[in-house]
Amino acid sequence: MYDVIIRNGQVIDGTGRERFRADVGIIGERVVQIGDLSGEVASRVIDADGLIVSPGFIDMHSHEQSILVDPRADSKVRQGVTTEVMGNCGISLAPIQNDGAMVATSLLGAFRNKAIEITWSSMSECLDELEGRGVLTNYVTLVGHGTVRASVMGLDDRPPKPDELEAMKAMVTGAMADGAWGLSSGLIYVPAVYSRTEELVELAKVAASAGGIYATHIRGEHDPLLEPAIAEAIEIGSKADIPVEISHFKMFGKDAWGKAEAFLAMLDATRDDGVEVTMDSYPYIASNTTLSVVLPVWMQEGGTVRMVERLRKDELRRKAKEEMSVGNVMFSKGIGWDAVRIVKSRRDESYDDRSIAEIAARQSKDEYETIFDILIAEPGIMAIYFAMCEADVSAILKHPLTRIGSDSYALADHGVLAQGKPHPRCYGTFPRVLGKYSRDEGLFTLEQAVRKMTSTSADKIRLEDRGVLEEGAFADVVAFNPETVIDRATFEDPHQYPVGIDYVIVNGRVVVENGDYTGELAGKVLRHKGEKT
């Protein structure tokens, strides 16, 4: 007798092959049979007539600090996400020592929750803690270079001493042995922005020796920094002999618009040379990160306390303003301050969903003075940057090397996680790919869309028995309506769940039924074996 049978659906198995009609039988955590199960019985039968039945979606680029606030935050699972790769952009929850906690918790300010306490230091202790709390989806974690560097060296602008480099390598070694799946870097953020290529190569070698990947928020996403930033990622992959994932690949700022095809060709050539380089992307023309990244990197050295001290000094404000006004700071390059919106302010709710230009006009100040004053009051405040164009987003999404990553955390439409105007990708990434880009615009077939969201990510991180719908695989399953599936979240009203995601099963347990979350915490913390395959 089966625990669950999904009847009458059209199966898209995640491999890219054409859909086929079949029933899916589940016992315990596994899919045990796919075929005609009309004569079989089950404790639970789901009628999937008119629905596509596919593997659960894998979010290749996730930031899940929000699970420390509420493990039942359901905005991801309602999109069909069953597995998430967290610890991206060099920001992992472990391993932590000293200033590493400042990096590990750098995204938590968005949730206005001060009750969170870091009680662990090692990766193993962190993963044990998450397991003890319970998780809604499956979690794969990378070890963050920024967290490790801050733990060993603090937040200063300097290369590591030999003993510090060895200490960082030891932390990465320990994290990989404890279950991390690779190394990530965020090379626009303090303290990683101060690192040199050689440092990253040495740490990537450690991850490579344990069978991990290297995922990188590259050093520049706008012209003229984009080409050398991609080249650096390729160099690290080549010298460390490690698969490379370029995080949230984008053409940022008007100076880069229209150049996606050229840079995609650059990546194609790299693969021809034997370096495994792929990328993930989200289906929006706006990004989301801290407001502080608009500052010159010298202004941010040493962390937020020292940053605020500098921002209070008139001569340093003048120097920063001069540098920013000529466009040599990443997020002022090629876009205006009307394209930068505040997500959520703890001090002044009138800032929420307002651009820097709007706030400055209201206060009768220029944009730079407005930014400085906002950051003095709220150093960790988040912003959304409307800096990409639709043609480049589509070109990147369509490319066969691209898998889907939301670059977001799980939220909910109630409680502390429902505050402010977060990026709609938190609620809509995967249905948007299925509905807008596959069905409505025909950018790729539905089979190709599902593959980008499942098996390609599982293959990249060497995740076994997930990402495909086949006999013997873990029962992570989505049943969605191909005619109605679409995102509803907008930048103006982001706290809206999608439609058309009817059922989601995680490890054999139904967590979304008729589009609603059931309250189950069915996920697992997945630990890498620390071996090179």
N, C-alpha and C positions, 0 to 999 in steps of 0.2 A: 504494500500500500504506500502510495506517495504522500508526502506531506503537502505538497503544492503541485497542481497541474495548471499550466497556462494553456488554454485551448483556443484554437481557431485563429491564431495570430499569424502574421507574416513575419518570418524570422529574418533579420539582418544580423549576421553573426559577428560582424566587426572586422572580418578579413578583407572586405571590399567586394566579395562576390555577390551576385544578385540575390535578392530576397527569395524566400521560398516559404510555402505554407507548411506549418508543422506545429505540433504540440510540444510543450517543454515540461518535463517531469523533474521534480526536485525532491530529494530526500536529505534531511539534515541541512548541511551547508553546501551541498554539491548538486549540480545538474547531473542527473544520472541517465536521462534518455531524451532524445529529440526525435520526433517522428509522429506516427499515428498512435495516439494514446486513447482513442475513443472507447476502448473496452476496459480502461483502467479506472480505478477509484482513488480518491485522495481526500485527505482531511480538509483541504481547501482547494476549490476550483475557481480560477479566474477566467472569465470569458473575455478574450482579447480580439473578438471579431471586429474588424475595421481598424485594428491597432498594429503598429510595428512592435515587435518584441526583439530587443537588442541587449548586448552586454551593458552593464552599468557604465556610466561615463566616468572617465578619469580626468580630473582637473590637474593638468601638468604643472600649473604654476599657482600655488595657493599660499595664502598667509593666514594661518589659523590661530593667531593669538586669541581670537574671540572665543575659542572653546574653553579658555580659562574663565570666561565670564559666564557662559551658558552653554553646556555641552549639547543642549537640545535646540540650538539655533538651526533652523531648518531651511534657510534660503538656498543652500546648495543641494540638499537631497531632493527638494521639490523641483529642481532643474533636471533630476536624473543622475546627479553625481553620486557615485558610490565609493570612490577612492580619490584621495587628494594627496598631492605631493607638496608638503610644507617645508619650511626652512629655507625658502628662496631669498634671493637678493642679499645673501650674506647674513640674514637675520634668522637665527635658529634659537629655539628655547633652551638649548643645551649644546655643548657643555659650557658651564658658566663659572667664572671666578671674577672677583673684583669688579672692574668696570664693564665686564661682559653683560651684566644684568641690565645696564642702560641700553645696550643694543637690543638684547633679547626682548625687552618690553617696550621698545620705541614706538610700536603701533598701538599700544594699549590706551594711550591718551584719547584715541578716537572714541573710546567706549565710556569715558567719564566714570571709571570704576577704580577706586583706590583701595579696595579691599583685597586685591590679589597680592599674594606673597609667594615669592620664589623660594621653595624649600629644598630644592635639589641643586646638585652641581654637575653630576655626570649625565651623559645621554641616557644611560640605563635607568638611573633614578627618575629622570624626566618622563621616559616612556612608561615606567611603572606607575607614576603618578597619573598620567593620562588614562591608562588602563583602569586604574582604580576608580577614577571619576566616571568612566563610561564615555564612549564616543559614538556619534551618530553614523559617521561614515568610516571607511578604512583610511588609515593615515600612514603615509610613507614620509620619512623626514630626511632632509639633507642636513649636513653640518655647515653652519654659516661661518664663512671666513671672517666677517665683521665681528661676530660674537667671540670667536676664538682670538682674534687680534686684540680686541679690547680687553679680554680676560688676561692676556699676557703682557701687553704693551701699553694699555690705556688708550687714550684718544689723541695721541700726539702725532705730529707730522714728522716722521723720521723712519728710516729703514730699521728692521730688527737687528739686534745684536746676534751673534752666532748662537748664544745660549737661548735667546728668545725665540729664534727660528726653530731650534730643536724642541723647545717647549710647545710651540704651536703644532709642530709635526706630531708630537706625542699626544696632544689633545685630539687631533684629527684621527690618529691611529686608534685611540681609545673609543672615540665616537663611532668609528666604522665597526669596531669589534662589538660595540653595544647595539648595533642595528641600523646605523645610518646608511643611506643608499648612495651617498656621494657628497661632493663639496659644492657649495654655492658661493657666489661673490656678488656684491653690490657696489660697483666701482665708482658710483657717484656719491656714496654716503660715507660720512665719517664713521670709523677710521679707515675703511678700505680704500677710500680715494687717495690715501697717502702711500699705498703699497706700490711696489714696482713689480714688473712682470716676473722677475726671477723668484720673488717670494711666492707668487701664485703658482708658478711651475713646481716649486718644491712641495707645496702642500697638495697640489693636484696629483703629484706622483704618489703620495701616500694613499689618497683616495683610489687611484687607479690600481694600486697593488692589491687592494681589497675588492676590486671589481666594481667600483663606483663610477659615477659620471661627474662631469663638471658643468654646472648650470651657472650662467653668468648674466647679470645685468651689466652690460658692457659700459666702458668708460665714457662713451658719448653716443647719443642717438640722433644727433643733428649734424649737418654739414658745418665745418669740414672735419669734425671729429669722428664721424661715423666710419669712414673707411679704415683709419688706423685702429679704431676700437675693435672692429671686426677682425682685423689682422692680428691684433693681440690675442683675441680669443682663439683664433686658429693656431697661433704660435704656441699657446699654452697646451692646446690639445695635442699638437704634434710632439712637443718636447716631453710632455708627461705621458704620452701614449694613452689618452683618455678620451672617451666620447664627450663631445661638447654640445650643450643645449644653450642657444642664445635666448635669453628670457624676453618675453613680450616684445618681439622684434617689431620695430616701428621706424617710420620716417618722421622725426619730431621737428616741427618748425617749418615755416614756409620755404626756407632755403633748401630743405631736403625733399619737398613735395615733388612727386613725379619721378623719383629716382629709385623706387622700390625694385623695378625690374632689373636695373643695373646691379644693385647690391645682391639680389637673389641670384643673378648669374655668377657673381663672385663666389657665393657659397656653393653653387653647383660645381664650379671649377675646383674648389677645395676638396669636395668629395671625390672628384676624379683623381685627385692627387693622393687619396688614401686616408684623409682625415675625416672622421665621422662628425660632421657638424649639422645639426638640425635646429629648429626653433619652435617656439610656441607663440601664440598670438591671441588677442581678444578682439571681438567684433565691434569695436567702438572707435570713434575719432578723438576721444579724450582719455587722458591718463589720470592717475591719482597717486599722489605721494605727499610728503610733508612740504609745507611752505618754505621751510628753512633751506631747502636745496637751491633756492634762487640766489642765496648769498654766495659770495666768493668763499672758496674752501678755507682760506686762512681765517676768515671770520668764525668758522665753525669749529676750529681746532680746539680740542680739550673738552668738548661736550657742551651741553646747553647752558650750564652755569657761566662758563667762560664766554660763550657766545653772547649771552645777555649782558655781561659786563662790558664787552666791546661795543655792543649796540647802544649803550648808554653814553659813549664817548663821542663828542661831536666830531673830532678830527677823524676818527675811524669810520663814522657814518658817512662823512664826505668822501673818504677814500673808497668805500664800498659803493657808494652811489656813482662815482666816476667810472668804476670798472663795470658796473651793471648797465649803465646807460649806453656804453659802446657795444653792448651785445656779446661780451666775451664770457658771460655766465650762461650755463646751459639752458635754463628755462626762460630766459628773456630773449633767446635767440630766434628771431624771425616771427615772434608773436607779440601781441600787445597785452597790456595788463587787463584789458577787458576780456581776455580769454582765460583768465586765472580766477577761479571761484573758490571761496571758502566752503568747506564741508560742514563744519560745526564749531561754533565758538562757545566756550564755557563762560565767557565774560559778557558777550553782547550778542544776543540771538538775532539781532538785525543784520549781523554779518552773514548769517547762514544763506548759502546759495547766492551770495552777492559777489560780484567781481571786485578785484582790487581797485580797478578804475572807478567803480561805483562808490565803494567805501571812501576812497580818496576824495572824490568830488563832494560827497556828503560832509566830509570833515574839513574841506577847503585846504587840503594838503596835497603834495605831489605823491605819486605812487610809491616812491622809494621810502619816504618818511612814514607813509602808512604801513608798509611792510615791516619796517624796523619796529614801529610801536606795537603792532600786532604780535610780533615775535617776542618782544620783551614781556608782554602780558601772558602769552601762550606759546612757549617755544616749540611745543610738539604739534601745533595745529596743522590740520590736513587741508589740502587744496586739490581741486580738479583742474587739469590743464587741457583746454581745447586746442590741440596743436598738430593734429594729423588730418589728412584728407582722405575722403572715401575711396578714391581710386587706388591709393597705396594700401589701405586696409584690405580692400578686396583682392588685390594682387598677392599680398602676403598670405591671406587666408587660403587662397586657391592653390598655392604652391604645394606640390606633393611632400615637401619636407616639413610642412607646418602641421603641428598638432595644436589642440585648443587648451588654453590655460586662462583662467579668469583673472589672475593677479589680484585676488580679493579674499576676503574672509567671509565666513558664514554669519548672516544676520537673521533677524526675525522681525515681524511686523508688530511686535509688542515688547514692552520692557525696555531695559537699558540699551539694547541693541537696535532699537527702532528710532533712535534720535538722529537729528540732523538730516543732511541731504547727501548721503554717500553715493558713490558711483553705482549706477544701475547694474553694472556687471556682477555685483554681489547677488543679484536676484535673477538675471536674465541671460547670462552668457551662452549657455548651451542651447536653450530653446531658440535664441536669436539666430544661432548658426543654422539650426534645423529649419526654422520658419522663414526668416528674411533671406538668408544667403543661399540656402539650398532650394527650398520650394519656390519662393517668390521671385528670386533673381536668377536662379539656375546656375549659380556659380560652380556648383559641383552636384553630383547625384546624391541622393540620400544615403546610398551605400558608402560613398566616399566621405560624406559628412560624418557618419557613424564611425568609420574607420579612423578618422582624424581625432575622434573623441574617445577612442577605446584602445585598439590593438597597437597603434603606433606609439602611444605613450607607454603601454605595458612593455613593448619591445625595447624602448629606449632605456628604461630603468631596469630591464631584465626581471620584470615581475611575472612570475609564473602563475598559470591557471587563473588569470584575470585578464580582462580586456577582450576576451572572445567568448562567444556563446557556443559551447561545445560540451559534449559529454565528458564528465570528469572535472570540469572547471568549477570554481566557486560560483555559487548561485547569487551573483550580483547582476540583477536584471532590471531593465526598464521596459515598460509598455507605454507607448505614446501614440497619439493620433496624428498622422502625418498631414492631415488636412487642416487641423486647427492649432497645432503646436506653435507657440509664439511667446516672446517676452512681453511683459506689460510694464515693467519698471522703466521709468524715464528719469532724466536728470532733474526735472521739476518735482516728480513724485516717485521716488525710487523704491519705496517700501511696498512693492507689489509683486506677488508671486506670479509665475507664468501660468499659462493655460496649455492644456493638451498633454501634460505629463500625468497620466492616469494612475500608473502603479510603479512603485520602485521597491525592489527587494534587495536587501543587503545580507549576505551570508545566509540566505534561505529564509529570512524573516521579512515580512511585509512592513515597510516603514512609511510608504505613501500609498493610500488607498482612495480611489476616486479623486485624486488630486490633493488630498488632505494628509497631513502628517499624523501618524498613529501614536506617537509618543515613544516608540521603541528606540532603544540605544543598541543597535545591532552591529555597530562597526568594530573593527579591530585595529590595534596598533601593529603594523606589519614591520618586522625586523629583518634587515638584510643579514645574510649569513656571514658577511665579511670575507667572502672568497671570490677570487677571480674565475669566471667561467670561460 
